[in-house]
């Protein structure tokens, strides 16, 4: 199989977004603007923001009842050691 056939086979499996990136790569290579493919700018991914817990606090009310100490004792007596 020729290099061109291999390339066409790979192109057939790309998504629309990946096709757009591939077109940009080919245009950059043809224009010789950069010689190293690792320098080609990539589409940035949105930053990952870990949850703050604030959203769940909107739905949680205040403790109601007189059994807080009893509940805490149950939790302390039944929890196990964490295994990592």
C-alpha positions as CSV (number, residue, x, y, z in Angstrom):
1,X,0.0,0.0,0.0
2,X,1.4,3.4,-1.0
3,X,1.9,6.3,1.5
4,X,-0.9,8.2,-0.2
5,X,-3.3,5.2,0.2
6,X,-2.4,4.9,3.9
7,X,-3.0,8.7,4.4
8,X,-6.4,8.5,2.6
9,X,-7.3,5.5,4.8
10,X,-6.5,7.5,7.9
11,X,-8.4,10.5,6.6
12,X,-11.5,8.5,6.1
13,X,-11.6,7.7,9.9
14,X,-11.4,11.4,11.1
15,X,-14.2,13.4,12.6
16,X,-15.1,16.8,11.1
17,X,-13.0,18.7,13.7
18,X,-10.0,16.4,13.1
19,X,-10.4,17.0,9.3
20,X,-10.3,20.7,9.9
21,X,-7.1,20.3,11.9
22,X,-5.6,18.0,9.2
23,X,-6.3,20.6,6.5
24,X,-4.6,23.3,8.6
25,X,-1.6,21.0,9.1
26,X,-1.3,20.3,5.4
27,X,-1.5,24.0,4.6
28,X,1.1,24.9,7.2
29,X,3.5,22.2,5.8
30,X,2.9,23.4,2.2
31,X,3.7,27.0,3.1
32,X,6.8,25.9,5.1
33,X,5.9,28.3,7.9
34,X,7.1,25.8,10.4
35,X,9.4,22.9,10.0
36,X,8.5,21.0,13.2
37,X,5.0,19.6,13.5
38,X,5.2,19.8,17.3
39,X,5.1,23.6,17.0
40,X,1.7,23.5,15.2
41,X,-0.9,25.2,17.5
42,X,-3.6,22.7,18.7
43,X,-7.2,23.5,19.4
44,X,-7.3,24.4,23.1
45,X,-9.4,22.2,25.4
46,X,-11.6,24.0,27.9
47,X,-10.0,24.1,31.4
48,X,-11.1,21.5,33.9
49,X,-12.5,23.1,37.0
50,X,-13.0,20.7,40.0
51,X,-16.3,21.1,41.8
52,X,-16.4,23.5,44.7
53,X,-19.3,21.9,46.5
54,X,-21.2,25.2,46.5
55,X,-23.9,23.8,44.2
56,X,-24.9,21.0,46.7
57,X,-24.9,23.4,49.6
58,X,-27.8,25.3,47.9
59,X,-30.0,22.2,48.4
60,X,-28.8,21.3,51.9
61,X,-30.6,22.9,54.8
62,X,-29.5,23.3,58.4
63,X,-29.5,20.4,60.8
64,X,-32.9,19.9,62.3
65,X,-33.3,17.7,65.4
66,X,-31.5,16.9,68.6
67,X,-29.7,13.7,67.5
68,X,-26.6,15.3,66.0
69,X,-24.2,13.9,68.6
70,X,-25.8,10.4,68.2
71,X,-25.5,10.5,64.4
72,X,-21.8,11.6,64.7
73,X,-21.1,8.7,67.1
74,X,-22.7,6.2,64.7
75,X,-20.6,7.5,61.8
76,X,-17.4,7.4,63.9
77,X,-18.1,3.9,65.2
78,X,-19.0,2.4,61.8
79,X,-16.4,4.0,59.5
80,X,-13.5,1.9,58.3
81,X,-9.9,2.6,57.4
82,X,-9.3,4.0,53.9
83,X,-7.4,1.7,51.6
84,X,-5.3,3.3,48.8
